[in-house]
Amino acid sequence: MYEVELKLQTSHDSLRETLADHGADHVDSRSQTDTYYDAPHREFAETDEALRIRHEQPAEGDAVTKLTYKGPLVEAESKTREEHETVVADETALEGVLSGLGFEPAATVEKDREFYTLDGYTITLDRVRGLGEFIEIEQETTAESVDTVREGAVDLLSALGLDPSEQIRNSYLGLLLHNDT
Amino acid sequence: MYEVELKLQTSHDSLRETLADHGADHVDSRSQTDTYYDAPHREFAETDEALRIRHEQPAEGDAVTKLTYKGPLVEAESKTREEHETVVADETALEGVLSGLGFEPAATVEKDREFYTLDGYTITLDRVRGLGEFIEIEQETTAESVDTVREGAVDLLSALGLDPSEQIRNSYLGLLLHNDT
């Protein structure tokens, strides 16, 4: 599966009301602390990969730890990547595994997220420590449908009163590391 | 924590009875399929490390996947290593993470294990595909107690009618890769 994802920086103030007007469902909220790792054998900034431990606190219930690998872009326009992710039971042990292999924590991204669904897309309102407020729109799809799904995301952003041309292609990690936006 | 572990090759035929005579408790049985990985940036055979995905099927219940890193020996006599291990929810995703990072499956070890406890030690009867039958005796301990715990393990092996001098220091992986014992 491929992940189509578009992102804009925008205040959340009027956006929640606009989403409600369009019939979006608020399905979940959670906070995430993401630790990105440097590799001992590759320069991830150059290979455009990422290795991450995500510590996730849902609105209700216990925190969950996830290990995620993101491969290089396969479709630059929509930031489409191949991705592998699994829940891991013991975060401290996972940190020990990565440390033993020579991977080192490089940067941390903390954010509060609100998730909505609309027309088959997941729309996320993110408040990122040190960066501000953002909207993300995404959908998982097959390789053949990437273009169609991306066009639908652009149309949906326009319908919500946002300007798709203001799309940010950098990750939050990239924005934090090169805080020039 | 450090893991003190001694291992001998020996038939299990009379051993179960001997263990029962000494008051050992049979606490668990399970089968394990271990896939060991090669690293893209280190020769694990030279650095004496290991990275493993363990697929474990208990006598009852669902299979469990574990990710394990074993560091180099810190105490050669008893094969004491630093170790980090965590349960992982999605084995296929974990394989994808390792593959994305350039780690490759190198060898597989399959074994059926019976676990006993006796005098604070865990005693394991292993039947390893392609190698035969073994006994392992182990205990987790602090750095300060490694010598005492190892001496206790040697005494216990003698009490069970085994010859501690026949200790095998190779891992099952090592025995399978260099099948000359």
Interface residues (C-beta under 8 A of the other chain):
Chain A: A39 P40 H41 R42 E49 L51 L67 T68 Y69 G71 E82 H84 E85 T86 V87 V88 A89 D90 E91 A93 L94 E95 G96 V97 G100 L101 G102
Chain B: A39 P40 H41 R42 E49 L51 L67 T68 Y69 G71 E82 H84 E85 T86 V87 V88 A89 D90 E91 A93 L94 E95 G96 V97 G100 L101 G102
